[in-house]
Amino acid sequence: MTSPETREITIDTWSIELDNGENLRDLNIGDAVDLHTGTDFDGLWIAKEFIDQGAVITLQAAKVVENCGGDAVTSCRYSGTRHAHPVDINGRVLRRPETAAASS
């Protein structure tokens, strides 16, 4: 199980296969992925950024929220629906990463 202090990981995109048969490169910034036990980083993660032309990805620990709109800092376009947001070491909800196209 992932240590609660581990809030961000950077791994090779090919190192984990998704349910659809693709690897982590199939994600978009802001997409959430549930890594299963046995990956060393089980739990919910959200894609923060791609590095080295997409060969490496940084994921942030995340949790599902119902409504992020109560805080102007964390509010996003999915407010009012169940969706994932990154969290800090204390479980505080952080701003959701988004691609430039999604935030415009």
Stockholm file with secondary structure:
# STOCKHOLM 1.0

chainA/1-104         MTSPETREITIDTWSIELDNGENLRDLNIGDAVDLHTGTDFDGLWIAKEFIDQGAVITLQAAKVVENCGGDAVTSCRYSGTRHAHPVDINGRVLRRPETAAASS
#=GR chainA/1-104 SS CCCTTCCEEEEEGGGSBCTTSCBGGGCCTTCEEEECTTSSSCEEEEEEEEETTTTEEEEEEEEEESCCTTSTTTCCTTTTSCEEEEBCTTCCBCCCCCCHHHHC
#=GC SS_cons         CCCTTCCEEEEEGGGSBCTTSCBGGGCCTTCEEEECTTSSSCEEEEEEEEETTTTEEEEEEEEEESCCTTSTTTCCTTTTSCEEEEBCTTCCBCCCCCCHHHHC
//
